[in-house]
Amino acid sequence: MSETLDLLMFACACLFLMSGYPVAFTLAGTALIFGLIGHYFDIFDTAFFFALPQRVFGTMTNEVLMAVPMFVFMGTMLERARIAEDLLENMARLFGSLRGGLGIAVSIVGALLAASTGIVGATVVTMGLLSLPTMLKRGYDPALASGSIAAAGTLGQIIPPSIVLVLLGDVIANAYQKAQLEQGIFSPDTVSVGELFAGSLLPGLVLVGAYVSYQFIVAVLQPHKAPPAVDSEPVALSAILSALLPPIFLIVAVLGSILGGIATPTEAASVGAIGTILLAGDRLQGGSQLIRAGAVALFGLVVLNGLFDLRLERDNINLISAIAMGTALLLGALLGWSIIVSLITTHRLEVLKSVTRSTMHTTSMVFVILIGAALFSLVFRGLGGDESIKELLEALPGGKWTAVAIVMLVMFALGFFLDFIEIIFVVVPIVGPILLAMGVDPVWLGVMMAINLQTSFLTPPFGFALFYLRGVAPPSVSTGQIYRGAIPFVFIQLVMLLMLALFPALATWLPEMIFGD
């Protein structure tokens, strides 16, 4: 009983989750049941239960996880204020006259939305509603159109800032610290969410390039599948710039501040949330000089913070620092006024209320699942599950590479049935310390896991992205066509995983250059 109860607990939890029970209550309930069973057979110490309040308090005070609601707010605001719609429509008009241009536009916009929002479901649904009817009307092959949209939507898993990377980065950091402590290293190295952002950036851009290349090859070899939009309306340069520049400035402000060492991911997320409020206010007002001046002020504050020490409580403030502080105060006043105007605008048009409710709903779901997963991991560890998994992985022939391959296969299979949140909070804390103790690089492992989950979410017949698209696709597009269209992109992502396995520097080079690890 003592040797099998931990694995039986994990299997039962997966079974209940696949049955559709609420995730948080399934994890917590399964843990309580098996904890009591273990206590009855005298193989589980109920003292593990008393560690839960400390885990919950640690979650409440975790500054990294504070980035989650702000990134969710960013994505929801961009969607509800129709900023993403403007971007998609104008890019489609720009590339529509080219053979395969609509598919290329979808891939590029998917990357921009991923870098602006990091929310997969919202991106797939938005592009499915806006692009799929247009692509079908222009004569696109339904399978190619569906696959392009679903694949572009999943880029939000790997291109930072991504909710997946924020949660995964926090879990990987804890697992890395635990692995070092178990090895007797009492001054452990750390790995940050920023390093994971940097590590995933290059693979994400390579994936975008591969998607665009595939669209181009199909357009050349099978032109009937990706015809040009002969009746595409010309688009003015001003329209392109007005749709393209705001998301790009937002991306530069958020990612640039993280990768440049100016701000932590949580601080950068707050910058992004403010930026989306300004973008939404400007979009809903049809253009506002005050709000645009506020956006420039926000960008200027980020730059000033990177160039000067703006702390007031310090000695020896020279003239240049004083001028920088004064400029920052003026920019802050301008930014504050423009935020007030934007909030009034979004509230008056009933956008702000729906965005905050949606953000609260998503954030609550994430943190309730996290609490349930914390209890699950405590009981699993109390039943000896960690040791069982460790012995199993260490006994595999081929060492750490076989262990990594097995873990990736298990996560890939679970991705058919479970959302990324459950997998990150339940599976990664169990296998992460074991793999990291074997000498696996934490940034490389995190990027591999993120792309693996992205591939799983796109793979027929259970991929979540395919379900999202099926829900908004017109009846003329069959489920089989959606599945067939996704298969080439799944193959591209598998090739990306193989490239990362063969050339780990794809994920580790940029973090080493930026953070000097």
Stockholm file with secondary structure:
# STOCKHOLM 1.0

chainA/1-517         MSETLDLLMFACACLFLMSGYPVAFTLAGTALIFGLIGHYFDIFDTAFFFALPQRVFGTMTNEVLMAVPMFVFMGTMLERARIAEDLLENMARLFGSLRGGLGIAVSIVGALLAASTGIVGATVVTMGLLSLPTMLKRGYDPALASGSIAAAGTLGQIIPPSIVLVLLGDVIANAYQKAQLEQGIFSPDTVSVGELFAGSLLPGLVLVGAYVSYQFIVAVLQPHKAPPAVDSEPVALSAILSALLPPIFLIVAVLGSILGGIATPTEAASVGAIGTILLAGDRLQGGSQLIRAGAVALFGLVVLNGLFDLRLERDNINLISAIAMGTALLLGALLGWSIIVSLITTHRLEVLKSVTRSTMHTTSMVFVILIGAALFSLVFRGLGGDESIKELLEALPGGKWTAVAIVMLVMFALGFFLDFIEIIFVVVPIVGPILLAMGVDPVWLGVMMAINLQTSFLTPPFGFALFYLRGVAPPSVSTGQIYRGAIPFVFIQLVMLLMLALFPALATWLPEMIFGD
#=GR chainA/1-517 SS CTTTHHHHHHHHHHHHHHTTCCHHHHHHHHHHHHHHHHHHTTCCCGGGGGGHHHHHHHHHTCTGGGHHHHHHHHHHHHHHTTHHHHHHHHHHHHHTTSTTHHHHHHHHHHHHHHHHTCCHHHHHHHHHHHHHHHHHHTTCCHHHHHHHHHHHHGGGGTSSSCHHHHHHHHHHHHHHHHHHHHTTCSSCCCCCHHHHHHHHHHHHHHHHHHHHHHHHHHHHHCGGGSCCCTTCCCCCHHHHHHHHHHHHHHHHHHHHHHHTTSSCHHHHHHHHHHHHHHHHHHHHHTCCHHHHHHHHHHHHHHHHHHHSCCCSSCSCCCHHHHHHHHHHHHHHHHHHHHHHHHHHHHHHTTCHHHHHHHHHHHHHHHHHHHHHHHHHHHHHHHTTHHHHHHHHHHTSTTHHHHHHHHHHHHHHHHTTTSCHHHIIIIIHHHHHHHHHHTTCCHHHHHHHHHHHHHHHHHSTTTCHHHHHHHHHSCTTSCHHHHHHHHHHHHHHHHHHHHHHHHCTHHHHHHHHHHHCC
#=GC SS_cons         CTTTHHHHHHHHHHHHHHTTCCHHHHHHHHHHHHHHHHHHTTCCCGGGGGGHHHHHHHHHTCTGGGHHHHHHHHHHHHHHTTHHHHHHHHHHHHHTTSTTHHHHHHHHHHHHHHHHTCCHHHHHHHHHHHHHHHHHHTTCCHHHHHHHHHHHHGGGGTSSSCHHHHHHHHHHHHHHHHHHHHTTCSSCCCCCHHHHHHHHHHHHHHHHHHHHHHHHHHHHHCGGGSCCCTTCCCCCHHHHHHHHHHHHHHHHHHHHHHHTTSSCHHHHHHHHHHHHHHHHHHHHHTCCHHHHHHHHHHHHHHHHHHHSCCCSSCSCCCHHHHHHHHHHHHHHHHHHHHHHHHHHHHHHTTCHHHHHHHHHHHHHHHHHHHHHHHHHHHHHHHTTHHHHHHHHHHTSTTHHHHHHHHHHHHHHHHTTTSCHHHIIIIIHHHHHHHHHHTTCCHHHHHHHHHHHHHHHHHSTTTCHHHHHHHHHSCTTSCHHHHHHHHHHHHHHHHHHHHHHHHCTHHHHHHHHHHHCC
//
